[in-house]
Amino acid sequence: MSKVFIMDTILRDAHQSQAATRMRTEQMIPVLPALDEIGYYSLEGWGGATFDSCMRYLNEDPWERLRTLRKYLKKTPIQMLLRGQNLLGYRNYADDLVEKVVEKSFENGIGVIRVFDALNDPRNIESSMRAIKKYGGQLRAQDPARGICEAAISYTSGPVYNLEYFVKLAKTYEDMGADNICIKDMANLLLPFDAFELVTALKKALRPETKIHLHTHNTTGTGDMVNLMAIKAGVDIVDTALSPLGNGTSQPATEPLVATLKGTEYDTGIDLEKLIPIAAHFKKVAAELEKEGVLNPKVRQVDVNTLIYQVPGGMLSNLMNQLKKAGKEDKLQEVLAEVPKVRRDCGYPPLVTPSSQIVGTQAVMNVVMGERYKMVPKETRDLFAGKYGQLPMPVDEEAAEKVLKGAPRITYRPADDLEPEYEKLKAEVVSKGYYTQEEDVLSYASFPEVAENFFKWRKAKRDGVDTDLAKTGVYPV
């Protein structure tokens, strides 16, 4: 089949990329029934930074958001992004928590789970995939469009990253049970002709029933061309975002692609006129987010620095903020030049959460201190020591000597060191008086302090304390 399917990111990655994940559930609800009628492959609405942002900034239970989305989205599967063994947080979690998060995600309304590892280490997603196949399989028996396991390749460039590398990784994920293989181009580094070549190679190597799903951004201005060339090569699904929160650091806009493919063999089957009122709604939402100061119009502009320095937009913002705090804003070019050197030293990891933060922070420290690896955060040591997983290439031994100072390295799966966590964490939540559902334990496991503050707010609101008082962070004793 030539028909191209679309996953729209308007409910998740679009506002994560442009507005720090600050869209509220109440801003989504008015158009959810209309979105459900469009005919998307899926709607991405959960995972990534949504979990953190709901509790930290919006006083929302992320699980309640998911249940609300599922209530309105009766036809269209909800898709989520899962960071493998890092789940919805930033550290490695024990296997029992991984299984519980997957189980509860499906139970509360998820239909498709996209799982990835920042280092492309298959060992870091094997527990997630096993759980997805277990609980997703039960769901899929009732509805073939749900319970899908989508394994994602973190796309990047470097000495080891060639067609052979990506095809081998994709086949490994397929053999592990992936229904879909996603090319996850988080920094918009995949160029159009390379996309054509990669999708062609994957189509040739993978089983016919395995769908190929392309995720890119439009940071460098090439996103529409990347999607189009991938479509010409036979990609099955592409990610787009409705135009009010599309383009720039977000995904290429939905409406132009729908119009481009209409009447061709790739026709999406989506009615452009049905998208217009939905886009009008999100245009108002975008204006509200801009007024609140969480959406900067600059994120909608093309930034060629990403192509030159291979630094994703969010990472670039972090570097600039770190330099500003250090009073060294004039050192940005030096830091941008240092980033690829640090990345080379630690084995060329893809620059995606959390490796992008680790590499970027170390580059800033090297420049600010005036000496490479004079100051080394724990995260950098753990990366060099293998505690985030197997790096794509060997580390630079001279740099490793400075970073590790003789500390041991590991070559096994990092999560093998972790004891089961769920019951211990549940006891903590219960003893503090916050337990209302199993999902509370998972929220607490992901972000203990953030979740605890949210639980306090929720309790204050439930107990009838003035909600304005509750919002100030003052709680009943």
N, C-alpha and C positions, 0 to 999 in steps of 0.2 A: 504493500500500500504506500502511495506517495503522500497521502494526507499528512499534514503536519499538525501536531497537537501543541497546545500552549498551556504552560503553568503560569498563572499570573501571581506576582509577588506583592501585590498592593497591600495585602494584610500583614506582611512581615518584612521581607528584605527591602522592599521599596522604602518604607519609612525608617528601617534600621540604617540604610545607606544614606538617607538624606536628612533625617530628623531625629537621630539618636533613639529610635524605637519608641517614640513618645505618642504615637496614635493610640487613643483610648478605645476601649470596646464600644462605648456608646457612640463613637464617631463612625464605627463600622456597621452597626446594626441596621440603620435605615436602608442600606442597599444590599444587604446579604441575600434577601430573596431574589433580587434581580441578578446578582452575580451568579446565583445558583442555576439560573436559566440560560446562561451564556453558552455553555458547552465546553468549558475548559477541561483539560486533562485532570488538573487539580488546582487548588488554590492554596498557596503557601500561607499558613497563618500562625505558625507556632515554632518554638525552638529558637536556636541562635540566641540573640541577646534579649528576646521577648520575655523570657522567664525572669531574668534579672530586673529588667526595666519595669515590668508590671508591679513588682513588690517594692522596688527601691524608689520609684518616682511617681507611680500612678495610683498607689494604694489599691491595687487589684490583685486578686488571687489568679495566677496564671492558669490554674486548672479550671477555674470558673469561666475564664475567657474561652478556653477550649470547649467546654460544655455548651456555652452560649453559641459559639460558631457552629457546632454540630447540630444544635437545635434548628438553626435556620438553613444550613447547607445540607439539604436532604439528598440531593443528586450528586453533588460534586465532592470528591474526596478532598479532605484537608491534608496538606503535606507539612511535614516538620523537618527541621535540620537538627541532627544529633552529632555531637563531636566525639563519637566513638567512646573510648574509655573515659574521656573527659565529660561525657554526658552533656548537661546543660550548664556546667560550671567550667572551671579552668584547671583542676587537678585531676589526677587519676583516681577513679572510684573503684571500690571492690566489685567483683562480679555479681554479688547478690543485689547490689543497688542498680547495676546496669539492667539486670533482668526485671527488677521491679519497675523501673522507669519506663521500659519498653511496654511491659504489661499494662501499666496504668495509662500510658499514652494511647494505646489502642482502645482500651476500655472507655476512655473519656471522649473519644471521637476522632483520633487520627486515622487516616486511611493509607498514607504513604510515608515511609520514613527514609529520608536521605541521610546516610551515615558516612562520615569521612574521618580521616586522621590527618593531622597537620603535617606529619612526616611521611605519609603514604606507607606506613608500616602496617601490613595486614594483621599482625598480631594484636594491634590496638583496636581493631574493629571486629575481631572474631566473636567476642562475647555478645556484642550488640547484634551482630548478624544472626547468631544462633537464637537469640531471644526474639528477634524480628520474625525469623522463619517459624518459630514455635507459636507465638501468639498471633502473628500475621496470618499464618496458615489456617488457624481456626476461623479468623475473620473472613479470609478469602473463600473458604468453603461455602459461606453464606452469600458473599458478594465478590465476584472476580475483580472488580475495580478497586477493592480495598485489601489491606494487609500486604501491600507491596514493599519489597526490600530493594532500595536503591543505593548502591555503593558508589561513592564519589571519589574520583581521582583529583587530588589537588594539583592543578596545572601550574607549571612554572617553567623557567628556562635555566640552563646551566649545563655543565659538561656531561652530566649523566642523562639528561632529559631529552631523549630522542624518541622516534616512533617505536623502536623496539622496547624501550622502557615502558611507555604508556600502554602498548598492546599487551605486554607481558603482565602488567599490573591488572589491567582490565580482565584478562583471562583468569588470573588468580581469583579476583573478586567473583567472577561468574562461577567458577568452580566451588567457591565458598557458599553459593546459593543466591547471588544477586539476581533479581528479576530485571532490573535496569542498571545500566552503567552510566554515571553522570560524569561529564567533563566539567569540573568546577574551576572556572577561570575567574578567581576572586579579584584579580587586579586588572582585568582587561588586557592581559599580555598576549593572549592568543590572537594572532593576526589572521585575516581572512583566508589567504591561500594555505596557511598552515592548518586552519580549521578544516578546510576541504580535504587535505591530505590525511589528517588524523581521523576524521570520521570515516573516510574511505577505507583506511586500514582497519579500523575497529569493525566496520560492517563486514569486511572480508574474514576477520579472525573470530568473531563471536557467533554464537548460535542465532539463527533467524528470529527466534522468539524473544531474544534479549533486546530490549529497547535501549537506544542511546539517547541520552538527555543532555542537552547543552545548557550550561549556566555561565553567562558572562555579564559584564557590566558595560557601561558606555563612558567610562572615565576618560579614556584616550580618544573617544570619538569614533572608534572602529566597530562598536558593538553591532550596529545594524548590518554592516557588511559581513561580520563574523557569522551572524545568524543566517544570513542569506546563502553564504558559501557552504555552510554546514548543511543547510536544507538541500542545496543542489547535490551534496554528497550523500544524502539519504538519512540525515538525522531524524529521529522519530518525534522528539519533544524539544521545545526551546522555552526558555524563561523570558518573560517580558513583564513590564509594569505599566499599568494605565498611566497615560501621559501626565497627569498632574504631579505624580511622583516618579516619573520615568526619566531616563537619560541621566547624563552626568554620572555621579558615583553610583546611581541606581542601575537597573536593567534597561535595555533599549525599550522604547515605548511600544505598547501593545497595538494601538490603532494603526500606525503606519504599516506594520507587518501584516496585519489582517487585510488591509487594503491592497498591499503589494501582491499578496498571494491569491486574492479573490479571482476566480475564473481560471486559475491555472490548475495543473495536476496536483499542486501542493495546497490547494484551498483548505483553510482551517475549518470551514463550515460555520464560522462565527459571523453573526450579523452586526456589521459596524454600527448601524443605527441604534442597536440595543446597548451599545457601549457608551453612547453619547450622554444620556442622562446620568449614568453611573460616574462617568468622568467629571460631569458638572458637579456632582456631590463631592468628589474627592478634591476638586479644585477649591471648594470652600474649606475643606479640612486642611488642605495645604496652606491656605491663607491664615487659618487659625494657628497652625503650627509655626508659621513665620512670625505672626504677631506675638506668640509666646516666646520667641527667641530661640527655638530649638531647630529651626530650619533656616540655614543660611543660603541665600540665592547662589552663592559662589559654587555650591556643590553641584549645581546644574550645568556648570561650564566644563568645557573640554580642558584637560590638564595633561599636556604632553610629557610632563616630568615623569609620569608613571612609566612611559615607554623608555625614557632615557635612564632612569635610576631603578626601575622595576620595584618601586616602593608604592604599595597600595595607598589610596587616598586617606583612609583612616590612620594608617601608620605615619604618613607624612604629617598629619595634624598632631599626632602624639609627639613626634620629634620636635616640632615647632614649639609645642607647649612646654616640653622638658627644657628646651634651650631658653625659653622665656623665663622660667622659674630660676634657672641658673644665671640669668643675666648675660647669656651668651648667644643672643639671637643672631649676631653677625657670623656665627660659626656654622650656619645651616649647610652651606656648600661643602664644607669640610666633613660634616656628618654624613651627607648624602654620598660623598666619595668613600667614606669609611664603611658604610653599610655593606656593600658587596665584599669588602675585605673580611669583615666579621663573618658574613655568611659563608665565604669560602673556608675560613678557619674551622667553622663548626660543621662542615660536611654538606654544604649547599642545601639546607632545608627549604621547602617552599615557605614563602612569607605569608603565613596565615595564622590566625589565633591558635596557640599562643606563641609560636616561634617568631612571628613578626615583632611582637612586643619585646621578646628576649633579645633578638638581634638588634633592634632599634635602640633599646635602652643601653646595651653594651657599646654600641657605636657612639652614642652621646657621651657616655662616661669616658671612653677612650680619648675623645676630642677635648672634652672639658678638663680632664685631668692632665692632658698633655703627654700622656704615656699610655701605651696600649696595655690593657688588662692590669693596670695598677689597682683598680677597684673592680671587683667582680661580684655581682649579685648571686644569690643562691640559685636562681633560675638558670643562669648561664652555666654554672658548675654542673647542675643536673642535666642540662642539655648535652654538654660534653661527656658526661659520665654515662649516658645512655638511659637516663631515668625517664625520658619522654618517649623513648623508643629508638629503633635503629635508624641512624642517619643515612641519607641516600649515598653518601661517600665518606671515606675515612676522614677524621678530623686532622687538622694540622698539628703535628706532634709538638712543635715548638710552642705554639699557642696553648695546647693542652697542658703542657708542663707548668705554664704560668697560671692557668685557670684552676687546675685540679690540685696542684702542689702535692702530688702523690696519692690523692684520694682514690679509692677503688672505682672501677668501672663495671658496668653490668652488660651482659650480652643477651640475657633472657628477657621475656616479656615483663615490663615493669610492674604490671598489676599482679604478678605472681607473688609479690612481697606483701600484698594486702590481705588482711583478715576480713571476714564478713563484717559488714557495718550496720546493716539495717536495724537489727534488734536493739543494738546499743543506742543508736540515734533515736529510735522510737521511744526508748525509756527516758531519754533526756527531754524530748518534747512533751511526753506525758507528765514527767515530774515537774516541769515548768508550767503546767496547766494550759498548754496551747493546743493540745491534740483534739482535732475535730474530725479528721479523716486520714486515711493512710497517706494521701497525697501531701499532707503537711510535713511528714517525715522527709519526703523527697525534696520539698522546698527548702527545708532546714539543712539537709545534706548538701544541697547545691550552694547556698549562700546563708550560712548560719546567722550572722549579725543582721543582714538585710531581712531575712525571714522573721527573725525574732522581733524586729521593729514593726514589721507588717502585722505579725500576730498580736502585738500590743495594740496597734491601731484598730485591728479588727475586733479585739475584745472590748476596747473602749466604746466603739460604735455599737456593738451588740448589747452592752450593758446600759445603754441609754445616755452615755455621757454626751454633752454637746459636741456635735461633729466638728465645729470650728475649733473647739478646744483640742479634740483628738488630732486634728491636722497639725497642731503646733508641736506635737510630740510630748505633750503633758498627759500622763496617764493616771488613772486612779491607783492608789497604793493598796 
